[in-house]
Amino acid sequence: MSESLCLPEKSSLEPVNRETLSHLYREMLRIRRVEELAAKAYTQRKILGFCHLYIGQESVAVGAAASTKDDYWMAAYREHGQAMAKGMSSRMMMAELFGKATGSSKGQGGSMHLFDKANNFMGGYGIVGGHVPLATGVAWAAKQRKEGKVCVCFFGDGAANQGAFFEALCLAQLFKLPVVFICENNFYAMGTPLHRQSAVTDMSLRALGVGMVREQFEGFDVELVRDRVGAASDFARAGNGPVLLEIVTYRHRGHSMSDPAKYRPEGELDEKKKSDPLAITKARLMDDFGMTEADFDEIQASVETEAQDAWDFAQNSPEPDPDTLYDFTYAPQEA
């Protein structure tokens, strides 16, 4: 049984230095700024349909990417930040949100269905928990092919109560598959707080039912996320089997752009913003690595330029050709 196994106390990653941590900071800021522009675009009806923003949770995706950049990732519908952390360009991401032909899914997927084969980002999925079994399948394929890769699967706390989630964990543990399941616990399944949707509020305990190694920790510090996901991927990559991580985080916006989030208790958002991942990393860079406000101004300017370029690129890109509507729905017919 896996009770005798546990994650390494430290990952195999080198400790962060100024360059490493400033890169992580820039990645989080890039995601934050592009998401803010996405919110603006939505209000201008440049983005239609659903749009779930990742603001506040950037440290989870960016920290995870540090040890699994070349591995497979699968995500739910709040996946903008994960796609960008995995390597998707700001241009490609924004163009897909705008529904343009230059987008990651050629304008046919939109906000919930980003996909980037070149970066092993295996897609965002709109059915709650429905993609978790797919991650088990991807991990099975990686093991059979002896690729030495893991599959990282992101989902929310609400998905941890879904039946397919349990089935996926059961099979992953049975076959000792190289998969790291990451539950991003942001305290709300849409508008329902965690304590009203589950009697068990430590979602990592779900792993014990199948004998899987698990860990819960707060994910506001990108360095901690980097290390713990690194330890989990080291464990799974070594053939020890899957891992369930619960990373406690918090979204600053509503469930989607149509949600005013009036269900939050008064003062909760302001309190949670004290743990803003950007503020935590900025303080560390200033206190321990001597970065100055001028250094951060330079990063800010660079990110602003990139984000505005992504907006302009999306705005000026062509609409998809209607004749391609079914190209990715049905297999091509032979003549």
Secondary structure, DSSP 8 states (H G I E B T S, - for coil): -GGG----SS-SS----HHHHHHHHHHHHHHHHHHHHHHHHHHTTSS-S-----TT-HHHHHHHHHHHTTSEEEE-S--HHHHHHHT--HHHHHHHHTT-TTSTTTTSS-TT---BGGGTEEEE--STTTTHHHHHHHHHHHHHTT----EEEEEETGGGGSHHHHHHHHHHHHTT--EEEEEEE-SEETTEEHHHH-S---GGGGGGGGT-EEEEEE-SSHHHHHHHHHHHHHHHHTTS--EEEEEE---SS-SSTT---TTS-TTHHHHHGGG-HHHHHHHHHHHHH---HHHHHHHHHHHHHHHHHHHHHHHHS----GGGTTTTTS-----
